[in-house]
Amino acid sequence: MQNSPDSFNGWSNKSVVTEFILLGLSSSRELQLFLFFIFSVFYGAAVVGNILIILTVITDSRLHSPMYFLLSNLSFIDVCQATFATPKMIADFLSEHKTITFEGCMSQVFFLHVFGGSEMVLLVAMAYDRYIAICKPLHYMTIMNRRVCTVLVGVSWAIGILHSASHLVFTVDLPFCGPNKVDNFFCDLPLVIKLACLDTYVLEILVLTNSGLLSLICFLLLLISYTIILATVHRQASGGTSKALSTVSAHITVVVLFFGPLIFIYIWPFESFTIDKFISVFFTVFTPLLNPMIYTLRNKDVKEAMKKLRNQHVGSKEAF
């Protein structure tokens, strides 16, 4: 760490902190070794599961539809969400000095909000897709054409990037003049801001408002969409009702798992709880793992496509 008496006199001056110390999930060496193996398995399963969904959607022509196109993009975001911090957390379980450079810390802050914001908007796009499919089935392929789907995915990434950049634009120039211990396994923005050598109350309000507003808008759109969808499904008496309900219930489950922890965070925005670390683990490890499980276990088409992909792989091996 370098020290300069003039480096934190103003907002725009560079930070004297060149690295942050991540306190991680536990200080117990035995528990860290246990967590190393547990999270290695979870991370591997999350990455493999989501990549398998992407490959299945790409290779099976029966899954070349708007719903599965959006699902494969959700899987890609989940791979990114699981990768931006988890590999370092796993490596840190075996390291005595858990440090991260200033640039690395800012990168984690940026990518966390890019992937989180993009996933929120993409979940809204998936709800819109189900709304059109169930409430306006005759116009589905006309409305949800490839161009519209590509635009929806592009908008989700654009909003995620803009959302993250709006946080990062002031965070990188904050004067960090001494305290550098982050009580988590990655650089969580509220914890990093608290280390700045100035009154951060206004900044915390801005961060809360920025993230809270995006979360609230997406949650309300999802709530309205699925309320209309469930009401429509309830009125229908066709044979496809049960399949539609199964698909929608899988989407709703993912939405609840994603926004449930967010609701907890915004109920107590300025308090720090031990459960905050659990929520961080849930977002970065468990959510990317649960999503492929939810969509594959409840989706007959995906399961059949995966069996076909597996049989083709086994057959090609036997050919050699």
Backbone bond lengths (Angstrom), bond angles and torsions (degrees), N, CA, C in turn:
res aa  C-N    CA-C-N  psi(-1)  N-CA   C-N-CA  omega(-1)  CA-C   N-CA-C  phi
1 M - - - 1.461 - - 1.516 109.43 -
2 Q 1.319 118.49 129.98 1.443 122.77 179.40 1.521 110.10 -95.59
3 N 1.344 115.67 147.26 1.454 119.32 -179.24 1.515 109.84 -122.09
4 S 1.301 115.43 135.53 1.462 122.39 176.76 1.510 107.95 -145.90
5 P 1.335 118.59 123.40 1.456 120.56 -174.68 1.517 113.63 -64.06
6 D 1.336 117.76 -22.59 1.457 119.70 -176.21 1.517 113.20 -97.93
7 S 1.313 116.56 -0.08 1.460 118.10 -169.65 1.504 115.04 -82.37
8 F 1.336 118.42 -6.56 1.456 118.18 177.29 1.514 112.37 -130.60
9 N 1.345 116.48 26.72 1.461 119.77 178.25 1.522 111.93 -77.39
10 G 1.315 117.96 -22.54 1.457 120.82 -177.64 1.503 111.99 -133.55
11 W 1.330 114.76 163.03 1.475 121.11 -178.32 1.524 111.68 -60.16
12 S 1.328 116.96 -40.75 1.455 119.93 -171.96 1.523 113.58 -86.77
13 N 1.344 118.62 -7.39 1.447 119.98 -179.42 1.516 111.49 -70.15
14 K 1.329 116.87 153.38 1.449 120.41 -176.16 1.523 111.42 -71.12
15 S 1.326 115.70 151.56 1.447 121.95 177.97 1.514 110.23 -72.38
16 V 1.351 116.58 146.59 1.461 120.70 174.98 1.519 110.23 -88.87
17 V 1.328 117.87 -8.59 1.461 121.98 177.61 1.524 108.71 -84.04
18 T 1.317 116.66 122.52 1.462 121.01 -179.81 1.519 112.09 -103.77
19 E 1.333 116.93 -11.32 1.458 120.39 177.35 1.520 109.99 -153.57
20 F 1.319 115.49 156.99 1.456 122.07 176.72 1.526 109.03 -116.45
21 I 1.329 114.71 150.80 1.460 121.39 176.84 1.526 108.17 -102.29
22 L 1.329 116.69 122.89 1.462 121.92 178.72 1.520 108.90 -93.58
23 L 1.324 117.25 118.29 1.459 120.98 -177.19 1.528 112.04 -74.19
24 G 1.325 117.06 -19.26 1.459 120.50 174.67 1.518 113.86 75.11
25 L 1.326 115.46 -162.58 1.460 121.45 -175.85 1.521 112.98 -92.78
26 S 1.338 116.96 -25.27 1.461 119.97 -177.12 1.519 109.46 -159.61
27 S 1.343 115.44 152.42 1.461 120.85 176.04 1.521 111.89 -98.35
28 S 1.327 116.95 -6.67 1.463 122.00 179.92 1.529 110.28 -75.34
29 R 1.330 117.12 124.37 1.463 121.04 -178.80 1.522 111.22 -64.35
30 E 1.340 117.14 -41.90 1.462 120.70 -179.74 1.529 111.18 -63.65
31 L 1.345 116.02 -43.36 1.460 119.94 179.81 1.521 110.74 -66.62
32 Q 1.325 117.61 -35.91 1.460 120.91 179.01 1.526 111.19 -63.91
33 L 1.328 117.25 -39.91 1.467 120.59 177.44 1.522 110.85 -64.95
34 F 1.347 116.21 -39.74 1.459 120.79 177.50 1.523 110.53 -63.86
35 L 1.344 115.92 -45.04 1.460 120.57 179.99 1.529 111.32 -66.36
36 F 1.329 116.92 -31.58 1.464 120.49 177.34 1.524 110.87 -57.51
37 F 1.320 117.06 -47.92 1.462 120.63 -179.20 1.534 111.10 -70.95
38 I 1.337 117.62 -40.82 1.468 121.08 -179.06 1.516 111.38 -62.40
39 F 1.332 116.65 -50.31 1.465 119.61 -176.53 1.518 112.43 -74.31
40 S 1.331 117.65 -25.90 1.459 120.23 173.71 1.525 110.12 -62.06
41 V 1.339 115.59 -43.35 1.459 121.08 178.75 1.523 110.55 -66.39
42 F 1.340 116.65 -47.10 1.464 120.66 -179.06 1.522 111.76 -62.43
43 Y 1.327 115.91 -43.45 1.464 119.75 -179.44 1.525 110.72 -64.63
44 G 1.334 116.07 -45.68 1.455 120.30 178.59 1.517 111.80 -59.82
45 A 1.352 116.05 -42.68 1.472 120.40 179.92 1.524 110.88 -65.90
46 A 1.335 117.61 -39.37 1.468 121.22 -179.96 1.524 111.15 -64.43
47 V 1.328 116.87 -45.47 1.465 121.05 -178.90 1.527 110.93 -67.20
48 V 1.337 116.42 -47.85 1.464 120.58 -179.13 1.532 110.68 -63.30
49 G 1.345 117.02 -43.29 1.464 121.29 -179.14 1.515 112.58 -61.21
50 N 1.319 116.34 -44.34 1.467 119.66 -178.90 1.520 112.20 -72.93
51 I 1.330 117.42 -38.50 1.467 120.05 176.77 1.529 110.04 -64.68
52 L 1.335 116.57 -36.07 1.458 120.76 177.89 1.526 110.95 -63.04
53 I 1.341 116.80 -39.99 1.467 120.13 176.85 1.524 110.35 -63.64
54 I 1.328 117.24 -43.96 1.466 120.97 -179.98 1.529 110.59 -60.70
55 L 1.338 116.70 -47.26 1.466 120.69 -179.93 1.518 111.63 -64.19
56 T 1.333 116.37 -38.25 1.463 120.67 179.98 1.524 111.06 -64.09
57 V 1.327 116.24 -44.82 1.470 120.59 179.58 1.531 110.90 -64.65
58 I 1.333 116.53 -38.80 1.463 120.28 -178.17 1.528 111.50 -69.29
59 T 1.338 116.60 -41.65 1.469 120.32 -171.48 1.521 114.40 -86.13
60 D 1.336 118.02 -22.74 1.465 119.92 -177.29 1.533 109.91 -99.99
61 S 1.319 116.36 116.17 1.472 120.92 -176.76 1.527 112.53 -64.43
62 R 1.339 117.50 -24.75 1.471 120.57 179.37 1.527 111.84 -68.24
63 L 1.334 115.93 -18.34 1.467 120.42 -179.40 1.527 112.13 -100.39
64 H 1.320 116.38 10.50 1.465 119.69 177.98 1.532 109.70 -83.48
65 S 1.321 114.23 69.97 1.461 121.52 179.82 1.525 108.55 -134.79
66 P 1.329 117.94 163.02 1.465 120.43 -178.26 1.527 113.90 -54.55
67 M 1.340 117.28 -43.00 1.458 120.05 -177.16 1.519 111.72 -59.70
68 Y 1.335 116.90 -44.39 1.456 120.17 -177.10 1.526 111.66 -79.10
69 F 1.324 117.21 -25.81 1.462 120.43 172.80 1.530 109.47 -62.74
70 L 1.326 116.76 -45.78 1.473 121.14 177.81 1.522 110.71 -66.82
71 L 1.329 116.67 -38.13 1.466 120.62 178.99 1.529 111.25 -63.20
72 S 1.323 117.41 -41.92 1.467 120.18 179.05 1.525 111.11 -65.04
73 N 1.331 116.90 -34.62 1.469 119.99 176.39 1.524 111.42 -69.83
74 L 1.333 116.81 -35.14 1.460 120.40 174.32 1.525 109.84 -63.01
75 S 1.326 117.31 -40.93 1.459 121.35 178.15 1.521 110.89 -63.20
76 F 1.344 116.53 -38.65 1.467 119.65 177.94 1.532 110.58 -63.62
77 I 1.328 117.03 -43.51 1.463 120.46 177.51 1.524 110.27 -62.29
78 D 1.331 116.83 -38.85 1.465 120.31 179.75 1.528 111.46 -64.85
79 V 1.330 117.06 -37.29 1.469 119.83 175.50 1.527 109.96 -62.02
80 C 1.325 115.78 -44.39 1.474 120.71 178.16 1.533 110.86 -63.97
81 Q 1.336 116.78 -42.55 1.455 122.03 -178.71 1.523 110.55 -62.98
82 A 1.324 116.05 -37.31 1.462 120.17 -179.11 1.524 111.95 -76.45
83 T 1.335 117.67 -19.97 1.462 121.28 -170.44 1.518 114.18 -100.12
84 F 1.343 118.54 -21.50 1.464 118.71 -172.75 1.528 112.61 -66.70
85 A 1.345 118.87 -24.76 1.466 120.76 -177.26 1.528 113.87 -135.29
86 T 1.332 118.20 -27.10 1.459 121.06 -172.70 1.528 114.05 -63.08
87 P 1.348 120.29 -45.43 1.469 118.44 178.33 1.531 113.29 -56.98
88 K 1.332 117.08 -38.78 1.469 119.27 178.00 1.521 110.37 -67.92
89 M 1.354 117.00 -39.68 1.464 119.89 177.42 1.520 110.05 -59.58
90 I 1.333 116.96 -43.50 1.467 120.94 -179.75 1.523 110.22 -63.79
91 A 1.335 117.48 -43.46 1.465 121.24 178.76 1.528 111.03 -64.90
92 D 1.345 116.91 -36.74 1.465 120.89 -178.75 1.524 112.61 -67.61
93 F 1.339 117.67 -23.81 1.465 119.99 176.37 1.530 110.97 -60.75
94 L 1.336 116.82 -25.75 1.466 121.67 -179.57 1.518 112.25 -99.77
95 S 1.334 116.14 1.60 1.461 120.42 -176.57 1.526 111.07 -111.21
96 E 1.308 115.35 140.71 1.466 119.56 178.84 1.521 111.07 -79.34
97 H 1.313 116.79 -35.26 1.466 121.63 -179.34 1.523 108.87 -107.06
98 K 1.319 116.03 104.63 1.471 121.67 -176.70 1.523 109.04 -95.96
99 T 1.311 116.06 86.78 1.460 120.70 -178.18 1.518 110.43 -118.18
100 I 1.323 114.73 159.75 1.456 121.72 175.42 1.519 107.71 -143.60
101 T 1.311 117.27 139.54 1.459 120.60 -179.13 1.526 110.44 -66.34
102 F 1.317 115.55 161.74 1.469 120.44 177.80 1.517 110.09 -58.71
103 E 1.340 116.55 -44.42 1.461 120.84 179.54 1.524 111.28 -64.39
104 G 1.336 116.20 -40.18 1.465 120.35 177.97 1.511 111.78 -64.29
105 C 1.313 116.32 -38.21 1.465 121.65 178.94 1.524 110.58 -64.73
106 M 1.337 116.40 -46.25 1.462 119.77 179.10 1.531 111.24 -64.48
107 S 1.335 116.18 -33.18 1.475 120.26 177.27 1.516 110.55 -64.82
108 Q 1.327 117.18 -41.68 1.465 120.50 178.35 1.531 110.94 -63.76
109 V 1.328 116.82 -42.30 1.463 120.88 177.13 1.529 109.95 -59.00
110 F 1.327 115.89 -45.19 1.465 120.87 -178.21 1.525 111.55 -63.40
111 F 1.332 116.62 -51.91 1.460 120.12 -174.99 1.522 112.60 -68.83
112 L 1.317 117.76 -33.78 1.465 119.96 177.25 1.517 111.06 -57.72
113 H 1.328 116.47 -45.60 1.466 119.88 -177.30 1.525 112.41 -79.57
114 V 1.336 117.54 -27.61 1.469 119.54 174.25 1.521 109.92 -63.33
115 F 1.336 116.18 -51.73 1.458 120.27 -176.18 1.526 111.44 -71.53
116 G 1.332 117.11 -38.15 1.463 120.22 178.34 1.514 111.98 -65.56
117 G 1.341 116.54 -46.39 1.462 120.60 179.32 1.517 111.92 -65.89
118 S 1.341 116.96 -40.46 1.470 120.91 179.41 1.522 110.78 -64.12
119 E 1.343 116.70 -40.09 1.466 119.50 -179.10 1.525 111.30 -66.28
120 M 1.328 117.22 -39.38 1.466 120.03 177.44 1.525 111.11 -57.09
121 V 1.339 115.60 -50.26 1.467 120.37 -177.05 1.524 110.43 -67.56
122 L 1.328 117.56 -36.85 1.458 120.56 179.40 1.524 111.20 -66.35
123 L 1.328 117.56 -35.82 1.467 120.62 175.54 1.524 110.86 -62.66
124 V 1.335 116.23 -35.67 1.471 120.33 175.51 1.524 109.76 -66.26
125 A 1.336 116.92 -41.45 1.469 120.98 178.09 1.526 110.95 -62.17
126 M 1.328 117.05 -38.97 1.460 121.08 178.53 1.532 110.86 -67.79
127 A 1.328 116.62 -35.76 1.463 120.40 176.03 1.530 110.43 -66.48
128 Y 1.335 116.32 -39.82 1.469 120.79 177.12 1.527 110.42 -62.71
129 D 1.327 116.33 -40.97 1.465 121.06 177.41 1.525 111.23 -59.44
130 R 1.333 116.78 -45.26 1.470 120.27 179.58 1.532 111.15 -68.26
131 Y 1.338 116.64 -33.71 1.461 120.67 177.89 1.531 110.16 -62.48
132 I 1.337 116.81 -46.69 1.468 120.55 179.66 1.532 110.43 -65.63
133 A 1.329 116.99 -42.27 1.465 121.34 -177.08 1.526 112.20 -63.62
134 I 1.319 117.28 -36.61 1.466 121.09 -174.73 1.528 112.32 -95.22
135 C 1.313 116.57 -38.65 1.474 119.80 -176.05 1.526 113.18 -90.82
136 K 1.353 117.32 -24.70 1.469 120.78 178.77 1.522 109.86 -135.88
137 P 1.331 116.96 59.56 1.471 120.91 -172.51 1.526 114.31 -61.89
138 L 1.334 118.22 -32.80 1.459 120.91 -178.01 1.528 112.81 -69.57
139 H 1.316 116.07 -22.77 1.469 120.69 -178.60 1.531 111.92 -107.00
140 Y 1.331 116.58 8.39 1.470 120.84 -172.15 1.524 112.91 -57.70
141 M 1.335 117.34 -54.81 1.463 120.21 -175.32 1.527 111.93 -69.00
142 T 1.320 116.59 -24.30 1.468 119.59 177.42 1.520 110.90 -74.78
143 I 1.335 115.43 -44.61 1.470 120.33 -178.69 1.526 111.00 -74.00
144 M 1.339 116.55 -50.54 1.466 120.98 -176.59 1.533 110.53 -91.35
145 N 1.312 116.62 59.30 1.465 119.76 176.60 1.525 110.06 -81.06
146 R 1.329 116.57 174.74 1.471 121.10 -175.57 1.530 111.97 -59.69
147 R 1.325 116.58 -38.47 1.467 119.47 -179.22 1.519 110.99 -63.27
148 V 1.335 116.51 -44.57 1.469 120.47 179.26 1.526 110.75 -62.53
149 C 1.321 116.59 -43.60 1.468 120.57 179.71 1.527 111.31 -61.85
150 T 1.339 116.07 -42.46 1.465 120.35 178.71 1.525 110.91 -63.96
151 V 1.339 116.34 -40.48 1.464 120.76 177.99 1.531 110.66 -63.53
152 L 1.329 117.26 -42.86 1.470 121.00 179.55 1.524 111.39 -60.60
153 V 1.332 116.42 -43.40 1.467 120.19 178.29 1.528 110.12 -66.57
154 G 1.337 116.60 -42.61 1.463 120.40 178.71 1.522 112.24 -61.76
155 V 1.326 116.02 -41.12 1.474 120.40 178.40 1.525 110.96 -64.52
156 S 1.328 116.96 -39.30 1.464 119.93 -179.83 1.529 110.77 -62.53
157 W 1.340 116.92 -42.43 1.465 120.06 177.57 1.522 111.45 -68.87
158 A 1.326 117.02 -40.23 1.465 120.56 -179.61 1.526 111.18 -62.11
159 I 1.330 116.36 -44.69 1.472 120.13 179.44 1.527 109.94 -65.83
160 G 1.336 117.01 -40.54 1.462 119.90 177.96 1.513 111.87 -60.62
161 I 1.331 117.20 -43.58 1.467 121.32 -179.70 1.523 111.02 -67.03
162 L 1.342 117.38 -44.90 1.469 120.89 179.10 1.527 110.93 -63.78
163 H 1.329 116.29 -41.58 1.464 121.62 178.01 1.520 110.31 -59.51
164 S 1.334 116.87 -45.44 1.460 120.79 -178.60 1.529 111.73 -70.44
165 A 1.324 116.12 -41.75 1.465 119.99 -179.50 1.520 111.48 -62.18
166 S 1.342 117.06 -34.34 1.468 120.45 179.53 1.527 111.17 -66.06
167 H 1.343 117.04 -27.42 1.464 120.72 174.43 1.528 110.62 -78.07
168 L 1.319 115.01 -45.48 1.463 120.06 -171.35 1.519 112.87 -71.09
169 V 1.330 117.21 -27.83 1.456 120.93 -173.14 1.535 112.14 -60.17
170 F 1.339 117.58 -31.82 1.460 118.58 178.21 1.532 111.96 -101.55
171 T 1.318 117.88 -20.83 1.461 120.53 -176.92 1.526 112.00 -70.18
172 V 1.333 117.08 -40.29 1.471 120.33 -176.16 1.522 112.15 -64.56
173 D 1.336 118.19 -25.18 1.465 121.30 -177.65 1.520 113.55 -99.21
174 L 1.333 117.36 6.00 1.462 119.43 177.44 1.530 110.28 -67.49
175 P 1.328 117.63 144.21 1.472 119.89 179.29 1.527 111.41 -82.23
176 F 1.316 117.00 103.52 1.467 122.33 174.47 1.525 107.08 -96.98
177 C 1.325 116.00 107.21 1.467 119.63 -169.46 1.525 114.20 -113.00
178 G 1.304 118.63 6.98 1.469 118.23 179.81 1.507 114.04 -178.19
179 P 1.338 117.79 -74.36 1.472 120.15 -178.98 1.533 110.83 -57.43
180 N 1.321 116.34 130.19 1.469 119.17 -176.14 1.530 112.95 -142.66
181 K 1.331 117.30 22.10 1.459 120.47 -179.97 1.535 110.23 -99.01
182 V 1.328 115.99 119.91 1.466 122.78 179.66 1.530 107.98 -102.84
183 D 1.326 116.06 119.16 1.461 120.52 -175.52 1.528 111.18 -82.78
184 N 1.328 115.01 63.14 1.462 121.62 176.51 1.523 107.36 -165.54
185 F 1.334 117.23 -179.67 1.468 119.30 -179.97 1.515 112.11 -95.03
186 F 1.342 117.53 -1.47 1.460 121.93 173.05 1.517 108.41 -147.48
187 C 1.325 116.31 173.16 1.467 120.52 -177.42 1.523 110.03 -81.14
188 D 1.313 115.39 94.22 1.462 121.56 176.81 1.521 107.92 -84.09
189 L 1.325 117.81 128.86 1.458 122.38 -170.46 1.531 114.27 -53.27
190 P 1.343 120.53 -50.31 1.468 119.52 -179.80 1.527 113.00 -58.90
191 L 1.333 117.63 -36.73 1.465 121.16 179.62 1.519 110.90 -70.79
192 V 1.335 117.03 -36.53 1.466 120.56 179.20 1.522 110.63 -69.03
193 I 1.329 117.12 -42.51 1.465 121.25 -179.10 1.526 110.75 -60.43
194 K 1.325 116.84 -37.88 1.471 120.94 -178.98 1.524 112.59 -62.18
195 L 1.340 117.72 -20.20 1.465 121.55 -178.88 1.524 112.28 -83.08
196 A 1.315 118.30 -9.04 1.469 121.56 -178.86 1.523 110.48 -68.21
197 C 1.331 115.23 149.36 1.464 120.86 -176.93 1.529 111.26 -89.93
198 L 1.316 115.23 58.70 1.463 121.87 173.77 1.525 108.03 -163.69
199 D 1.318 115.71 171.96 1.462 120.47 178.78 1.534 108.06 -72.39
200 T 1.337 115.74 114.60 1.464 120.70 -173.12 1.528 112.99 -100.41
201 Y 1.323 118.36 10.60 1.462 120.08 -175.63 1.526 112.07 -58.65
202 V 1.342 116.01 -46.65 1.472 120.52 -179.51 1.523 110.39 -63.59
203 L 1.337 116.74 -40.57 1.462 120.49 179.56 1.525 111.02 -64.05
204 E 1.325 116.00 -39.65 1.462 120.00 178.82 1.527 110.65 -63.76
205 I 1.326 115.90 -38.27 1.466 120.13 176.84 1.523 110.39 -63.77
206 L 1.350 116.96 -42.34 1.459 121.51 179.79 1.531 111.27 -63.45
207 V 1.338 116.11 -43.15 1.470 120.85 178.57 1.521 110.38 -63.10
208 L 1.330 115.27 -45.25 1.461 120.54 179.77 1.524 110.94 -62.39
209 T 1.328 116.49 -42.46 1.464 121.15 -179.11 1.521 111.29 -66.92
210 N 1.337 115.79 -43.79 1.464 120.88 -179.33 1.530 111.33 -61.04
211 S 1.330 115.69 -55.13 1.467 119.68 -178.61 1.522 111.51 -69.05
212 G 1.329 115.81 -39.71 1.459 120.07 -178.47 1.511 112.82 -65.14
213 L 1.340 116.70 -37.67 1.466 120.61 -178.88 1.526 110.51 -67.36
214 L 1.339 116.85 -44.42 1.461 120.04 178.29 1.525 110.64 -63.29
215 S 1.327 116.36 -44.04 1.469 120.88 -180.00 1.527 111.05 -63.06
216 L 1.336 116.04 -43.36 1.464 120.47 -178.00 1.521 111.55 -64.90
217 I 1.338 116.52 -44.90 1.472 120.45 -179.90 1.526 110.32 -61.50
218 C 1.331 116.69 -46.80 1.470 120.39 -179.66 1.521 110.92 -64.34
219 F 1.332 116.78 -41.36 1.466 120.29 -178.54 1.528 111.08 -65.22
220 L 1.328 117.09 -41.25 1.467 120.48 179.59 1.527 110.83 -66.43
221 L 1.329 117.15 -41.22 1.467 120.47 177.57 1.525 110.63 -62.54
222 L 1.322 116.46 -40.77 1.465 120.57 177.96 1.521 111.15 -66.31
223 L 1.325 116.11 -41.66 1.468 120.85 -179.77 1.528 110.68 -62.36
224 I 1.326 116.68 -45.56 1.469 121.13 179.31 1.527 110.69 -64.36
225 S 1.350 115.97 -45.45 1.468 120.47 -177.52 1.520 111.47 -60.45
226 Y 1.324 116.69 -50.53 1.463 119.40 -175.02 1.532 112.28 -74.14
227 T 1.325 117.30 -24.56 1.461 119.51 173.89 1.531 110.04 -66.10
228 I 1.342 115.91 -45.07 1.465 120.75 177.45 1.525 110.46 -64.12
229 I 1.341 116.11 -42.95 1.470 120.12 -179.10 1.527 111.30 -62.54
230 L 1.324 117.39 -46.56 1.465 120.92 -178.95 1.527 111.02 -64.91
231 A 1.326 116.16 -37.59 1.469 119.66 177.58 1.523 110.50 -64.69
232 T 1.339 116.63 -40.08 1.466 120.82 178.87 1.523 111.15 -67.12
233 V 1.330 116.91 -43.49 1.468 121.28 179.08 1.519 110.61 -62.80
234 H 1.330 115.60 -38.92 1.465 120.14 -179.75 1.530 111.51 -63.69
235 R 1.346 116.70 -34.70 1.465 120.87 -179.14 1.517 112.42 -76.24
236 Q 1.337 116.18 -26.51 1.456 119.53 -176.37 1.527 111.00 -76.43
237 A 1.323 115.31 151.88 1.468 119.49 179.04 1.515 111.14 -130.21
238 S 1.342 116.44 18.85 1.461 120.03 -177.66 1.520 110.51 -80.68
239 G 1.339 115.16 170.16 1.460 120.29 -178.64 1.510 112.73 -69.39
240 G 1.332 117.57 -20.27 1.455 119.96 -179.37 1.510 113.79 -84.51
241 T 1.308 116.99 1.57 1.465 120.66 -176.89 1.517 111.94 -62.92
242 S 1.327 117.45 -46.35 1.461 121.00 -177.24 1.526 111.62 -63.71
243 K 1.349 117.06 -39.02 1.461 120.73 177.90 1.524 110.59 -65.98
244 A 1.328 116.10 -43.34 1.468 120.19 178.66 1.522 110.76 -62.32
245 L 1.332 116.50 -42.02 1.462 121.23 -179.91 1.515 110.85 -64.90
246 S 1.339 117.07 -38.73 1.459 121.46 178.63 1.525 110.97 -63.38
247 T 1.340 115.77 -43.66 1.462 120.30 179.43 1.522 111.24 -64.86
248 V 1.328 115.94 -45.76 1.464 120.86 -179.14 1.531 110.78 -65.24
249 S 1.333 117.70 -39.16 1.468 120.61 -179.62 1.522 110.91 -63.78
250 A 1.350 116.78 -34.80 1.466 119.94 176.12 1.527 110.30 -64.41
251 H 1.329 116.85 -42.98 1.466 121.63 178.09 1.529 110.42 -62.49
252 I 1.313 117.02 -44.76 1.468 121.35 -178.86 1.519 110.63 -63.72
253 T 1.331 116.68 -38.83 1.470 120.37 178.27 1.521 110.97 -60.38
254 V 1.332 116.60 -44.39 1.467 120.75 178.61 1.530 110.76 -63.07
255 V 1.328 116.60 -41.69 1.467 121.05 179.56 1.527 110.75 -62.33
256 V 1.330 117.12 -44.08 1.472 121.42 179.46 1.528 110.63 -62.78
257 L 1.332 116.55 -43.63 1.464 120.75 179.95 1.522 111.69 -65.37
258 F 1.334 116.37 -32.11 1.469 119.82 -178.54 1.524 111.76 -80.09
259 F 1.340 116.50 -45.51 1.462 119.52 -173.73 1.529 113.23 -89.79
260 G 1.330 118.21 -17.67 1.462 120.51 178.09 1.514 113.12 -55.44
261 P 1.359 118.31 -53.68 1.465 119.65 177.46 1.527 113.20 -61.67
262 L 1.352 116.94 -34.04 1.466 119.49 179.29 1.522 111.31 -62.39
263 I 1.331 116.33 -38.90 1.461 120.61 178.95 1.521 109.91 -60.82
264 F 1.347 116.48 -41.64 1.462 120.55 177.96 1.527 110.84 -61.28
265 I 1.346 116.36 -43.29 1.461 120.59 -178.75 1.523 111.57 -60.87
266 Y 1.348 116.73 -42.18 1.465 119.53 -174.63 1.533 112.84 -84.05
267 I 1.344 117.81 -11.76 1.465 119.64 172.90 1.521 110.22 -72.71
268 W 1.353 116.25 -40.18 1.461 120.81 177.34 1.521 109.14 -121.93
269 P 1.337 117.61 71.85 1.462 120.72 -170.80 1.520 115.04 -69.97
270 F 1.323 118.36 -27.52 1.463 119.76 -173.36 1.523 112.88 -109.12
271 E 1.322 116.86 10.40 1.452 120.95 177.40 1.521 109.73 -107.68
272 S 1.332 115.06 150.67 1.457 120.05 178.73 1.521 109.20 -112.54
273 F 1.299 116.74 123.90 1.452 122.14 -179.44 1.530 109.52 -121.09
274 T 1.336 115.06 156.48 1.459 119.44 175.16 1.516 110.21 -61.72
275 I 1.334 115.76 -31.64 1.467 119.96 -178.84 1.530 111.98 -66.06
276 D 1.356 117.20 -16.82 1.465 119.98 176.63 1.524 110.78 -58.46
277 K 1.337 116.44 -36.83 1.467 120.17 178.49 1.521 110.34 -67.20
278 F 1.320 115.77 -38.52 1.464 119.41 177.88 1.523 110.15 -63.45
279 I 1.339 116.48 -41.29 1.465 120.35 178.50 1.529 110.43 -63.38
280 S 1.341 116.67 -38.98 1.460 120.66 177.72 1.522 110.52 -62.76
281 V 1.339 116.92 -43.54 1.464 121.03 177.66 1.521 110.08 -64.29
282 F 1.326 116.20 -39.98 1.463 120.82 -179.47 1.517 110.85 -59.87
283 F 1.346 116.72 -44.35 1.462 120.95 -178.36 1.524 112.15 -68.68
284 T 1.324 116.82 -41.99 1.456 120.54 -171.35 1.524 114.27 -88.39
285 V 1.346 117.67 -22.67 1.459 120.41 -176.19 1.530 112.37 -120.04
286 F 1.335 116.37 -54.10 1.458 119.66 -171.12 1.532 113.30 -75.16
287 T 1.339 117.31 -41.31 1.469 119.30 179.23 1.524 112.23 -60.29
288 P 1.349 119.21 -47.68 1.471 118.93 176.18 1.524 113.30 -62.17
289 L 1.343 117.38 -25.40 1.463 120.84 178.11 1.518 111.63 -81.20
290 L 1.331 116.61 -38.69 1.463 120.88 -176.55 1.526 112.70 -72.85
291 N 1.333 116.90 -35.91 1.461 120.05 -177.01 1.530 113.29 -56.27
292 P 1.348 119.50 -51.45 1.471 117.90 178.47 1.514 113.10 -63.84
293 M 1.342 116.78 -33.22 1.465 120.14 178.25 1.520 110.49 -65.06
294 I 1.316 117.08 -43.91 1.471 121.62 -178.31 1.523 110.55 -64.11
295 Y 1.339 116.50 -45.94 1.465 119.50 -175.95 1.525 112.72 -73.42
296 T 1.333 118.01 -31.74 1.466 119.29 -179.19 1.520 111.81 -82.07
297 L 1.337 117.51 -39.81 1.459 120.25 -177.26 1.521 112.36 -68.84
298 R 1.329 117.19 -26.84 1.464 120.92 -176.95 1.526 112.74 -106.13
299 N 1.331 117.07 4.81 1.461 119.50 -175.64 1.525 109.65 -122.54
300 K 1.312 115.92 109.67 1.463 121.75 -177.05 1.522 111.70 -64.69
301 D 1.337 117.54 -40.14 1.462 121.43 -178.35 1.525 111.46 -62.64
302 V 1.338 116.27 -43.65 1.463 120.07 -179.91 1.522 110.69 -66.49
303 K 1.335 117.37 -41.94 1.464 120.62 179.40 1.523 111.14 -61.84
304 E 1.326 117.30 -43.30 1.464 120.56 178.67 1.522 111.42 -65.53
305 A 1.326 116.58 -38.95 1.466 120.48 179.22 1.526 110.81 -66.19
306 M 1.334 116.26 -37.72 1.463 119.95 178.32 1.530 111.19 -67.47
307 K 1.335 116.26 -38.53 1.471 119.60 176.54 1.527 110.48 -62.94
308 K 1.327 115.77 -41.22 1.460 120.76 178.40 1.524 110.65 -63.01
309 L 1.346 116.54 -42.89 1.458 121.21 179.05 1.524 110.64 -63.91
310 R 1.335 116.18 -41.29 1.465 120.55 179.18 1.523 110.65 -65.22
311 N 1.334 117.73 -43.76 1.462 121.36 -179.92 1.525 111.42 -63.23
312 Q 1.343 115.84 -38.52 1.467 119.67 177.40 1.522 110.82 -64.32
313 H 1.339 116.03 -39.45 1.470 120.94 -179.36 1.520 109.79 -67.43
314 V 1.337 116.69 -44.48 1.468 121.21 179.15 1.525 110.77 -64.09
315 G 1.353 115.25 -41.92 1.457 120.21 179.22 1.514 112.28 -62.21
316 S 1.334 117.22 -40.79 1.468 121.26 179.65 1.517 111.10 -66.81
317 K 1.353 117.00 -33.10 1.464 120.42 177.95 1.530 110.33 -68.66
318 E 1.361 115.51 -42.27 1.462 119.94 -179.07 1.523 111.35 -66.14
319 A 1.336 115.63 -28.32 1.462 119.63 179.12 1.528 112.15 -64.99
320 F 1.331 115.23 -27.26 1.451 119.78 178.25 1.524 112.12 -90.88
